[in-house]
């Protein structure tokens, strides 16, 4: 028999301790990876940045009490490690005098500031003879946002998936690297009734997801796509993801003839990319890895119910790999529940509109209809 006993303070403390233990383990792994990369990168500035972020994580490991709140910063530091390893691999002195050097310098200033602010907590601990200190969540969120902004400076390198050596790019990879153009998500639906509470609920869920993703499930015409578009334009979403909000639609494709290449091309075009060469998944994940992003996969039943067995084998692992990119949140809309495995989906069944909202939508569409003459009959139809 299941117990309805409410969670006690002890249960919450145990859950918190478990999260902290997971973060402690991740801190150790990330610090080791950063130190290993520091020995590999060829530029002193990149070595200095890696040394600083390693020190930030060491301080968090030894001083910070609320370690689970620090998880986002740990992931950002891992992203910095990946980006610096990639973009400095074949960098020349000319590169370091250009945009790459400027981006590295700004990143260096930011991580040094964060390091100083975390180190001040250590001094506070010593002065007050404390075992550990707590860092305000808003301060941590501010650091995360700043690092996101700076990582966006490396977008070009991430898109190309190569070093920033422009001469090499021109001579050796001409016509073989993906092009990029700024992408704009579709506007909020002009007709949108009875969904404000649901939009608020789902938006709050999206901004608080941690390694999870959202699946909106329901029959055709229930309003899944409209909900996703509305979420993309909520103020808290635009603040968190800025211009990295993408809407990938698979509407209008024939599931029986869909190919993996078509799936990836639709995805990349929504990001503003044109794929070049092999391994489209790597090109897309490299681009997404540079900063937080929100990606809607609309009409997912198109590829979830695809007729070709090869498509069913290739697409789910690609989605799982994209979902694993730190800072990426997926929203999937589908009539089907055959959502990609190996992805932590939070599934929400979308209810129909309440009768008053449905009436309001109907008379907005059919303006010539008489409200007084038709309202009773339409209400009876909705009830049936």
N, C-alpha and C positions, 0 to 999 in steps of 0.2 A: 504494500500500500504506500502510495506516495505521500510524503509529509508536506503540509502547507506551512510548516514552521518558518517564520520570517528569518531573514539573515541577521545574525548578531554582529556586534562590533568585532568579535573574535573572528568570524567568517571573513569580514571585510579586511581585517588585518592580515589574515592568512593569504587572501587573494593578492593583496598589495605586496606582501613579502615575496610571493611567487613571481610576480612581475619584476620586482627589483632583482631577484636572483637571475632571471632571464637576461635583464639588461646588464648585470655584472658580467655574465658569461659573454655577451655580445661585445661589451667594452674590451675585454681581454683579447678576443679574436681580432677586433678592429684595430686596436693599438699595435698588435703584432704585424698585421698586414700593412699598416701605415709605415712602421719602422722598416719593414722589408722593402717597400716601394721607395722609401727615402734613399736607400742605397743604390737604387737603379736609375732614378731620374737624373738627367745630365746637367741641370741648371741649379745654381746655388739658391736662387729665389724660390724655386719649387721645393728644394730640400728644406729651406727655412719654413715655408708654409706647412709642409708635412710635419716638421718637428713641432711647430706650434700647436697644430690640431691634435697631435699625439699627447702633448702636455695638457691640453684642455681635457681630454678624455681621462688621463691619469689623475688629474685633480678631481674630476667627477667620480672616479672610481674610489678615491680615498677620502674625499671631503663631503660630497653632496649626499644629503639624506634622501631626498625624493628622486631617486635614480630613475624610476619608471617614467617620470615627466621629462627626462633627458633623452628618451629614446629617439625622438626626431632629430636631435643634434647629432647623436651617434650615427644615424643613417646619412645625414648630410655630410659628415666627415668622411664616411666611406665613399660617398659620391665624389667628393673632392679628390680623394685618393685615385679613384678610377679616371677622372677627368685629367688630372695632372700627369698621370702615367701615360695617357694616350696623347695629349696635345704637345708634350715636350719630347716625345720619343725621337723625332728627327728634326727638332727645331734648330734653326740656325741663329747666328748673332743678329742678322737682319730681322728675323721674326721677333726676337726679344726687344727690338727697338720699335716695333709696331704694335698692332692691336693685341697680340698675345702678351707682350710685355706690360701693356697698360692693364689688361685684365688681371694678370698675375699680381701687379702692384696693388690694385684695388682690393683683391682678395687677401693679400698679405696684411694690409691695413686693418681690414675687418676682423680677421682671425686673431690678430694681435690685440685688438680692442676687447674681443670676447675673452681671450686668455687673461687679460688684465682684470676684467670684471669677475671672472671665476676665481682668479688668484686672490682677489680682495676678500672673497668669502673665506678663503683659507686663513688669511690674516685675522679676520673677524673671529674665526674659531679659536685661534691661539689666544687672542686678547681676552676672550670671554670663557676660555677653558672649556669649550664644548667638544663633544665627540664628533659631531657633524653639524652641518648647516643646511637649511632649506633655501632653494632658489625659487623666486616667484615665477609662476607659470607664464605670466604676461611677459616677463623679461626673457624667458626661454623662447616664447613665441616670436618675440622681436628679433632675437638672434637667428631663428630659423628663417624668418622672412628676409632678413638681410642677406643671409647666405644664398637663399633662392635667387634674389636679385642679382647677386654677383655671379652665380653659376650660369645664369642666363647669358652672361657676356661670352661664355664659351660655346654658345649655340652653334656657331658655324663649324667649329671643330667637331662637335658631337654629330652634326648632320653629315658631314663628310666622312666621319669615321676614320680620319687619318690625321697626321700632324698638320700644323698650320704653315708648312713650308709652301708658300704660294708658287714658287718657281717649279717645284716638283709637281704640284697640283696641275699647273698649266701644261708642262711638258709631257708628263707621264700619264696623267689621269684625265686628260681633256675628253669630255664626252662620256666619262665613266664614273663621275661622282654625282650624287643626287643634288638637284637644284631645289631651292627653297623660296617660297613666297608666303607672305603673311596670310593666315587663314582666319576668317571671321565666322563664328557660329551663327546659325539661323536666329532670327529675332524671336522674342517672346510672342506666343500666339495672341492675336488681336482679340479673338473670342475665347474667353477662358472663364468658366463659371463653376462655382461650387468646389473649387480645388485648393483654396488658399491654405486651409489647415493642413491638408495633405502635403502641399508643397513645403510648408514650414517644417513639418515633421521629417520629410525626406531630406531637405536641405541640412537640417541639424544632424541627421544621420551621416550624410556625406562628409561634412567637415570634421566629424569625429571618428571616421573609419580608421582603423589601424590594421593594415595588411589585409583588409577585407574589401569587398566590392559589392555593388548593389544591382540586383536583378528585378526589374519591374515586369510582372507577369500578368497577362490578361488577354481576353479575346480581342479580335480586330475591332477597331473603332471605339474602344473603351477610353482612350485618351493617354496611352502610355507615352507616345512621342511628344505630345503637348506638355505633359508633366516634365519630361526630360528637358525640353527646350526652356520651360519656365525656370527649372532649377538652375540651368546654365546662366541665367540672368539675375539671380538673387544677389543682393549686395554683398553678403558674406562670401558667396562663391566667387564673385568677380574680384573681391579683395584678396582672397586666398590664392586664386589661380591666375588672376590678371588676364593676359591675352593667350594663355595656354588652356583654353577651353575649346574642345573639338567635338564635332557632331559627325559621326560616320554613319551614313545611311546605306542600307542594303535593300531598300525598297525598289521594286521594278526589275529585279533579277530573277531569272528562272532557276529554282533550286536544282532542277534535273540536269542543267548544263553548267552550273557554277564551277569554276576552277579555283585553285589556291591562288594563282596569279591574279585573278579578278578580285578575290577577297583582299589581297595585300595592296593592290593598286587603289581600290576604293579607300582603304585605310590611309595610305600615304597621301592621297590627294586631299583628304579632309585635313590632314596635318599641314598641307601646303607644300608637300614634298613631291618630287618626281624621282622614282627609284631608278637606280643605275647599277647594272651588274647583278651578280648573284647575292644570295643571302639577304632578302628584303627584311626579314625579322631583325637581323643585326642592325641594319640601317635605321629602322624605326625605333628600336630600343635604345640605340645610341643617341638619337635625337631626344627621346623622352627622358633620358637619364640626366639631362642637364639641369632640370628644374621641375618642380611639382606640376602636374598636369591632370586635368579632368577630361576623360574621353567617353563619349556616349557611343555605344554600338547599337544602332537603331534597326528594328526589324530583323533581329538576330535569328528568328526562325528560318530565314532564308538559307543560312549556312548550317544551322543546326539540323535541318531536315534535308540536307543536300542529297541528291541521288547518287553521286559518285563516291565510292568507298574511299578513294584516295583523298578526297576533300575532307571526309569525316576523320581520316587519320592525321591530316596535316594541320587543319585549322585549330582544333582544340589545344595542341601543344604550343602553337604560336600565341594564342590568347593567354595561355598560362605564363609564357615567358614575358609577355608584355605586362601582365598583371603583377609580376614579381619585381618590376622596376621600382626602386624606392621613390616614393612621392607621387606615384601614378595611381589614380582612382578610376575605375571603370564603372559606368552605368550601362546596363544592358536592358533593352526592351525586347520582349519576345512573347509570342503566343505559346511557345513551347517551354517545357521544363528540362529539356535536354541541354542544359547549360554546360559550358566547358568544365570538365573535371579538373582536379588539381588547382582549382581557384576557390578561395573562400568567399562564396556568394552569400549575401544576406538577401533572401527572397521576399518580396512584397507583392501580394496579390492586390491588384488595383480594382476597387469596387466601382459599380456604376454610379452615375450622378444621382443625387437625391431628386425627387420629383420636381421641386420648385426650381432647381438649377437647370434641369432638363427642359422645363417649360420656357424658362428665360432664354436658353440657347435656341430653342425651336422658333420662338417669335422673333429672335434677332435674325435668324436665317430667312424665315418666311414672313417678311414685314407686312405683306398684303393680307395675311391671315387676321381674322378678327379675334382678339383675345376673349371678348365676352361670349362669343358664339362657340368657340372651339375649346376653351379651357377645360370644361367639364369632361368632354369626350376624350381629350388627350390624356387627362388625368386618369380616367378609367383604363385607357390603353396601357399606360405606364404601370398601373397596378397589376394588370394581367400579364 
